[in-house]
Amino acid sequence: MDRRRFIKASALAGMSTALPFSARAAQGGFDPSPANGWRVFEVTTHVTPAAAGQEVTAWIPLPSIESSDWIKPMGNEWQGNAARAGIVEDAGRGVKMLMAQWRAGQEAPEIEVVSRFTTRDRAIDLSQPGAVAPLDAASHKLFTGPTALLPVDGIVRDTALKITKGANSDIDRARALYEWICDNTERNPKTRGCGLGDIRSMLESGNLTGKCADLNALYVGLARASGLPARDVYGIRVADSKFGYKSLGKSGDITKAQHCRAEVWLAGFGWVPVDPADVRKVVLEERPGLTLQDDVVRAARKTLFGAWEMNWLAYNTAHDVVLPESKGAAVPFLMYPQAETASGRLDSLDAAGFVYRITSKEVTA
């Protein structure tokens, strides 16, 4: 692609332009030093939407989460032939995306965005609480409240209270829910994409199978229903696992490597990473015939309550995302590129029909 084609295009009104990696990395004097465990990755999303001569708008998720302990976005650059393009952000929901629009009749619409970020493995010492400030009231309300697919009443609350009965602390409740998810759910390889996270339907039907956006959403919903602030974290795997888990990493072509994780807020610890869905992924995919009793599964189960290997990009924690200028419904979460024409929304889970490709590589800062 010729970068000049984008430079000549008009920016979307009210949107920011691309911020070069070098400028972003220098803000605040941040130095992502490998000596401190930091790694730098580039994720490239190349979108050529199947527009059939119609006007088309695309929305591409961008890194939106920043924490001095484990992740920092370093900027986004894009190029393409969109008539209008730029970054939009819903700060209240904590989601950022690149929005691009092409006019009807635009020949071969395309855009490519490169996002660079730095990250390092995170692990919380749960042996002793520390001096962590309480979660602010607005965030507590948001992360204990319902979403369209995560109710916190009815069967969800009843189930949460049964699971956490007798637990006397936040950490005991959080761990009880984690162990219950590991014991009672299964990864379903036939689930499309990462699933939807319709937890009421899962509990009412008794079908506790699915993929990460189902199983970790169940954890988040049950945690919220028991009074613990919790949130889904939507992202994508960007590198192979350095711990040897072939099922828990992906590098190179990561078009289908989206992965949702979860966090729970615990007094004295702050946001604690968990990932019961990946425990079930290890059982199903690491090698044939594994059960929860095998050492490789037990090790993952122990680790994934309180720690994440950061061979993964965190996009956002947003639910019920309204896509700017879209005529369609809100999406439950923004983890895949989205696009729509006058004929309707393209299938974000069908990368070949959409069309998009996502790749990753580790780079030197």
N, C-alpha and C positions, 0 to 999 in steps of 0.2 A: 504493500500500500504506500501511497505517496503522502507523507505528512502534510504537504502543502495543501492538499485537498481539504483537510480539516481546518487549517489556519484560515482559509478563505471563507469557511462556513461561519454563519452567525451563531453566537452563543445564546443559550436560552436565557430569557429575561429573568433576572434575579438569581441566576446560578453562578457559582464560582467556576473559574477555569482551572485547568490542570495545574497542580503544584509540583514543581520538579522534586525529584527524590532528594537531591542535595540540599535544597532549601528547607525541606521538611525535616530532614535528619538533623540539621543544624539548630533548629529551634530549641531553645532551652539548654543548649550545650550538650545534648544527649549523644553519648558515644556507645553504640551497640557492640561492646567488646566481646569477642569470642572467649577471652580469658575468663569472663564472668558467666559463661554458658550461653550467651546470646548467639543466635543464628539469623541470617538474613535470607529471605525468600522473595522471589518474584512469581506472581500468579498472573498469567496472561489469558484473558477471555476474548475470543474472536467470534463475533456474531455476524452472520450473514442471513438475516431473517427472510423466510419464504413469504414474500409480500404479494406476489402475483399481480404486480402493477398497482397495488393499492397504497394508500398512506399507511405507514407503519411506525409504531412507537415501541422502543425496547427499554427495559429497565434492568440494569446489571448490578448485583450487590457488590458493595465495596467494604473494605475493612472499616468498622465503625467503633470497635472496642479498644480502649487504651488503658493500660495498667502499668505502672512503673515496675511492677514485680515480674510480669510475664509476657506482655505484648505491647507493641507500639507501632501503629501505622507510620509509614515513611513517605507516603504520597502516591498519587495516581497520575499516569500520563495516558493519553489516548490519541488515536488518529483514525481517520475514516472519511466517508463522504456524506455524513448526515447533514441535513439542512440546518438542524439545530441540535446542540448537544451540550451537556454540562452536568455538574454534580448537584443533586438535591438531597436535602437532609431533613429528617423529622427528629429534631432533638428530643422531643418529649418521648418518643418511642425508641430512641437510640438506634436509628437506622439511617444509613447513607447509601445512595445508589447513583450510578451514572445513567442519565436519561438521554436517549437519542431519538430523533424523529426524522423520517424521510418523507418526501412528498410523493404523491401518486405518480407513477411512471418513472421514478428514480431507477436508473439502471444499476443493477447489482448492488443493492444497499449493503454496506458493511461498516463495522466499527470494531476496533481492537483497543482494549484497555489493559494496561499493565499496572498492577498494584504491588508495591514493595512494602514489606513489613519485617520487623525483627521480633523474635520471640525466644523464650527459653522455657524449659520444663518447669512446671509448678508443682509444689507439694506442700501441704499444710501439716505442721506438727500438731497433731490432735491430742498429744499426751498432757498438755497443760495450756489452759486458756491464757490469753494475754490481755494487754490494755488496748482493746479495740473499741473505738467509739461506736455507739449504737447506730443502727440504720436510721436515716432520717425518716420523718413521718410520711412524707409523700412516697418515697420509695417503698416503705413498709406496706402502705396501702396498695400500691401498684402490684407488688410481687406477692401479695396474699390474696389478691382479687381474682375474679374469673375472667376468662376470655371466651370467645365464641365456642371453642372446642375444649376448653378446660374449665368446666364448672367446679365450684367448690362446695356445693350443697348436695342434698339427696344421697344417692348411692356412693358418690365420691367421698363425701364427708363421713358417711357411715363406715365405709371401708377403711378410711384413714384412722378413725377412732379405734376400730377393732385392732388394727395393726399396731398402733402405738399405745394400747392399753398397758399400763404399768410402767411405761417409760417416764423417768422422772426429770429428764433434762432435754434441752434442745438436741444435743449430740446423740442421746439415746433414741429420741424419736426419729432423727434423720437416719441413723444407722438401721433402726428397725424397718423403716420403709425401704431402704436400699437392699437389705437382705431379703425382704419379701419380694421385691421386684426380681432379684436374681433367682430366687427359688421358684417363683410362680409364673413367670413369663417365658416365652420362647421366641427366638428370631424366626421369622417366616420368609424364606427366600423368594416366595412368589409375590410378596408385597411390592407394589410399584414404587419406584423411587425410594424415599426414606419413610414413606407412610404419611398419614395425615395428623395423627394425634387426637383422634376423637375418643377421649377417654371414657365418657359416659357410655358410649356404645360398647366399648370393650368390656366394661364392668357389667353392664346389663346383660350382654350376650354370654359372658363367661369366656369369650375368645380373647385370651390375653397374649396374642401373637402379633407380630409386626416387625418393624425395623426401628431405627433409632428415634425417629420423630414420633413414634408410637410409645415405645417402652420408656424413653426418658421423659416424654410428656406425661406419662402416667405417674412417674416419680414426682415431677413438678406439681402436678395437680393434687396428688395425695399430700405432699408436703404443705402446700398452701391450705388445703382443707384442714390440716392439723395445726395450723397457725404459724407455720414456718415460712418465711419469705423464700421463694425459690423461682428460678427462671430457666428456660431453655436457652441454650447458646448455639446459634446456627452457624455452620462453617463448612470447611472442606479440607480433606487430608492433602498434604503437600509433599510428604516424604515417606520413605520406608521407615519402619520402626527399627530403632537402633537396639532394641531389646530382643529382636528376633521374632516378633509376632508378625507373620506374614499377613494375617487377617486385619491388623490394626495399622496399616500404612499403605500409602500409594504415592508414586512419584511419576514424573513425566506427564503422560496424558491422564489428567485427573477429572475428565469430563463427567464421570459417574462416581466420583469419590466424595460426594457431599456427606457430611456427618453432623448430627445434632448431639450436643452434650448437655449437661445440666449443672447448675450451681444451687446450693442452699446456703442461706445466711444463718450462721450459728453465733450466738452470743459469746464473746471472747475470742472468736476466730475470724469473723467476717465472712466473706464469700468463700465457700468451700467447694472445690470441684468434685463432681461425682460422674460416673458413667456406667450404670448397670447394664445399659444396652450393649456396650462393648464386651461385657462379661459373657452375655448370651451369644455375641458374634464369635467369640473365641470358641465356645462350645460347638457351634455349628460349622465353623469354617477353618479353624486352625489345622485340624487333621481329622480324618474320619473316626467316628466312634467315641468321641470325647464325652464325658459327663462332668457334672459339677464337682465330682470327687477327684478328678485328675489334677496332678500337681500344676500343670501349666494353666489350668483354669483357676485353681485356688490362688495362685500367685497373682493373676490378673484381678481376681475378685478382691483380694486384700489391698492391692495398690489403688484400684479405681474408686475407692472411697477416700477421697482426700488428695488425689494426685491425677495429673494429666501429663502424658508425654506430648510435648508441643511440636509434633510433626504435623501440625494442623493449624489452619487459619480460622480465627473467629470472626465472622462477619458482624453479627448483631444478636440482640435478645428480643427482637420485636415480634409481637403477635398481631394478627388482624391488620395487615399492612395495606393501606390505601395507596395505590400507585398513582402518582400525580398525572392528571389529565386523562386518566383511564375511564372508559365507559363501562368497564366490567366491575365485577365484585372485588372486594378486598381479598387478598391472598392470606391464608392462615399464617404464613411466614415467608420471608424472602431469603432463600438459600440457593435457588436456581435462577438463572436469567429468565426474564419474562418478556413477552411481546404481544401486541395485538394489532389487528387491522380492522377495517370496517366489517369484516366477516366474523370477527370475534378474537378471543384469546388463543394464541398458539399453545400447543402442548409443551409445557416446560420440561416434562420428563422424557420427551422424545427429541433428544439432541440432534439426531440425524434428520428429522423432519422439520425442526424449528428454524434455522440450523445454527449450532454453536459448538465450539470446542474450547476446552480449558486445559492449560498446561502449567506446570510448576517447575522451578529450578532453584537450587540454593546458590547464592551469589556471595561475593566478597563485598562488604559494605563500602 
